[in-house]
Amino acid sequence: MVADEPTLARLMTAAQGGDKAATSVLLSEAGLWLERYFRRRIPPHSIDDLVQDVLIAFYTKRATWDPSRPFLPWLAAIARYRWVDHLRKVYKHESQELMDDDASQDSDEEIVMARVSLDRLFGQLPERQAEVIEMVKISGLSIREAAEKTGQSESLVKVNIHRGLKKLATLVEKAE
């Protein structure tokens, strides 16, 4: 059944009065109308989600409908607002993906440049200090794991990290 304006208005009046059967039929008919409404506005894979979103909004706002006014323009207004929200979300997501793609290309270059700079700085440190800083601060190993891999005691690893970071800070300050 494809309901017309007067039928939908009668169903809505009954639904506002608490008639569960009228509410069920109204939601079904409104869903069909919304599918037709969105068919030319959004891609087919998004229609069901948007129809459900509008039906939820419709159901929660059903008390705001004025029975002296036409029903379909009221429903269309809700649909239009949800459609615009949907478009904003889609375009925001797509533009974010574009920015993420640009950022990943930029960040790859930045990562390489940072690594080259870090390698230059590490070249100015004693090898044991650079090695434990790399393991603990960059690779994320624990002090114990770094000690086991290098053969240094845990205390010596801590001292080498402290001294190495202090020297790196001095080198960076001089470079600025």
N, C-alpha and C positions, 0 to 999 in steps of 0.2 A: 504494500500500500504506500503510495506517495501522497503524503498529506499536503493540503493546500493551506493558505494562511488562516482562514476561519477555523479549520479543523485543529491546526496547531495551537491557535489561541485558546480554543475550548479545552484542549488537553492541558495546556499550561495553567489555565484557571483551575482545572480539576487537580492538577499536581500541586498547585499552591495550597489547595484545600486539604491536601493529605491523601489523595487517591493514589495508591501505590500502582495499580494497574495502569492508570493514565500516565503516571510518571515513567513507567517502563516503556509504554508505547511512545511517549514523547521523546525519551532518550534515543530510542531506536530510530524514529523518524528524523530527529535532529541529526543523528549520526549519518544517515543517508544523505540528508541535505548538505551537511558539511563536507562529505566526500566529494559531492558534485562541485561544491563551492571551491575546494582546494585543488581539484583535478588539473586546472590550467594554471595554477599559481605556484605549485611546488613540485619537485620530483616525486614520482609515484612511491618510492621507498620511504618517504617522509610523511605521507598522508595519514596513515593510521595513528602515528604518534601525535601528530598535530590535532587530529580529530579527538583523540582521547583527552588531550590537554584542554581543548575547548569545551568538551563535555563536562569535564571536572569544574572548570570555571563557570560554565552555564549552571551546573547543579548547585554550586555554592552561592551563586548570585541570583538564583531563581526568585528570591523574595523581592528583588529590586525591580522586577518587571511590572509595569503598570498596565492592568487589563484594559484600560481605555486607549492604549496605544497598540499599534501593530506588533506582532510577535517577531516576524522574520527580520525586520531592520534591527531589532534589539539583539537577536542572535547573530546577525551579520556583523554588528559592531564588536561583539565579543570575539568573533572569529577574526575580524580584521586586526584587532589589537594583538591577539595571540600570534597571528601570521607575522606581523611586524616584529614582535619579540623573537619569533623563530628566525626570521631573516637576519636580525641583528646578531643572534647567537651564531648562525652559520657563517656570516661574513666575518665576525670577530674571530671565530675558530680558523677560518681560511687565512685571514690576514696574519693571525698568530703563527700558523704553519709556515707562511712565507717568511715571517720574521725569524722563526726558528731555523729555517733553512739557511737564511743569510747569516744568522748568528753562528751556526755550526761551521760554515765556511770560514767566517772571520775568526772564530775561536780556534779552528785547526791551525791557521796561520799564527795566531797569537800563542798557541801552545808550543809550536815549533820554535818561535822566537824566544819564548820564555825558557824553553829547555836549553837552547843555545847559550843564552845569557847565564843560566844556572850552571851549565857545564864550564863556562869561562870562570865564574866565581869559584866553583869547586876546584878548578885547576890551581887556584891560589892558596888552597888549604892543604895541610898535610893529608896524605892519602887516607889515613885511618879516621880522621875527623870527617872528611867528605863521605867516606864509605858508610859510617854509622848514621850520619845525618840523612843520607839517601835512603837507607833502610828504614829508619824509624819515622822520620818526618815526612818522607815522600811516599814510600811504599807501604807504610803503616804497620811495620813489624813492631812487636813489643821489644822492650829493652832486653828481656831474657832471650828472645829469638835472635836479636842482633848480636848479643854476646856469644851465643852458641855458634852462629855462622862465622863470626870473625875471630873467635878464640880469645876475645878480650873478656875481662870480668865485667859484670853488670855495672860496677862502680866506674870502671874505666870508660865504658860506653857512655855513661851519663856525663862524665867529665869531658870526653871528646865532643859530645854533642854541644855541651854548654860553651866550651872554648871555640868550637867551630862556628856556632851561631853568632857568638860575640864578634869574631873576626869578620864574618860575612856582613854583619851590621856596620862595622867600621868601613869595610870596602864599599858598601852601597852609599854610605854617607859621604865618603870622599868623592865618589862618582857624581854625586848631585852637586 
